[in-house]
Amino acid sequence: MAHIIIMPRQGNTVESCIIVGWKVNEGDTVTDETTVCDVETDKASFEVPAGAAGIVLKILYSAGDDVPVLSPIAVIGAAGENWQDALEREKVKGRREKGRGKREEGEGQREEGIKTEETKSKCCNSGLKDTAASGLSSESLNNNTQFSILNSKFSISPRARNLANKEGLSIDLLSTLIEGTGPGGRIIEQDVLATIEKMPVLTAAAKGAVTAEGIKTIPPQGTGIGGRVTLEDIAVSQSNMPAGTAIKGIRKIISDKMIKSLAETAQYTLNASASVAKLREIRNKMKTEDDKKSSNISINDFILFAVSRVLPDFTYMNAHKTGDMLSIFDTVHLGMAVDTPRGLMVPVIRNANTLSLAQISSEAKRLAAACKDGCIKPDELSGSTFSVSNLGTFGITSFSPILNIPEVAILGICGIELKPVYRMDKNCCCDCKLDFEPHIGFSLTINHQVVDGAPAAKFLKALCDAFASIDLLLERN
């Protein structure tokens, strides 16, 4: 019996993965351990094994497609085995999304409505029309649940309808393009497949746009891999403007996440600074010691340590907002932004408030290296309760970090600058003198829906005080 390869779920928060490339072709012989493709999320990349020995009967998605998790991506079986029947037997549609059964029941009821309407319509059957030169156009490109009947003999089998839905084709459009070859002119799965072969291939995002936005025209060829029509191509075809460089892949996922964060939260940034005089003394002392682990502890490690110690006293900052629900955590799972060739990643230091400075330093370096090498585990990229983003090494003096939702706060680390400080001096007539001391900048962004400015300022002040007295903080822990 054929084996269906599904897109694995990599972590609880991952909803889809992008197929980077296929390692096999249709017709290849594989073992259960053969890597069939490489996939990636906005957080990590990994390999997908075949899971069974046999022949690659069908590859269901192209390289570059953004595929929902738990969706079938390929079929493995014996030579000559029908891959479509395999998908039907396994009821893949029922596993692709929760509650599919109820929707199928609704589709069945609508199909009965179609058959009833057939007796009322007297239109002629339309043949397959040429769409390659001018692109596809139809008022029915919006894949609504209700549609007009254009054919007195028009009906469609459940398998054909499911395939059409998967490919982003509306039933209306099919009725104008296809002359059914089934009994009584019924459209069957083979008819849909024949139509798909004559149409340009759409990416998952492009299909979604066609369905959701009622797009009326589809360009005959796209700029994607193998001429696939992308979301950018759809947008250009609607505006009649020349195509530019499309934002896609991991960059597109990160972009969507940032927009979602800004759109769904009331973000507000506070800025402050803390003295690093004590920190420099401690680091200079560490560098003179023989312990290599201590000498490798960075300023960022000290910051992560200080944050992990201050947060438990301000639990309203160590929280998640999900809808109208607020979850407050006693344990600090600290996210740290890491710049990688693939884009921004935020690995998580688990139970940071229970780790020593050396342990935090070691874990931070391990996670950062795993992100840059592309071997980070998906579970290591989810579950943070508070995040830190460090741009200080680039000389940034102030910025507004974007919330890593559903978290309610994120701390931005800025560069070190000399700032004037007044010190008591008995030899001075005014009992004080002006001095200059190095300070590090902190930019704290909060979700004002949850945290007000004053409570956030109290946390930021406590953090600055703790960091300025980092020697005392280390002695207490």
VENKAVEN-V143439 format. One record per helix or strand of 2 or more residues. SS is the DSSP state (helix for helix, strand for strand). FROM is the first residue (numbers start at 0). TO is the last residue. Records with the same first field share a line. If there is no record, write none. Layout:
BEGIN
SS: FROM-TO, FROM-TO
END
This chain:
BEGIN
strand: 2-5, 15-21, 28-29, 34-39, 44-48, 53-58, 65-67, 71-76, 135-136, 216-217, 266-274, 318-321, 324-327, 333-339, 342-348, 385-389, 408-423, 431-446
helix: 82-88, 91-95, 99-117, 157-165, 170-176, 182-184, 188-197, 203-212, 224-226, 230-238, 248-263, 276-287, 291-294, 298-312, 314-316, 351-353, 356-372, 377-380, 391-393, 452-467, 469-475
END
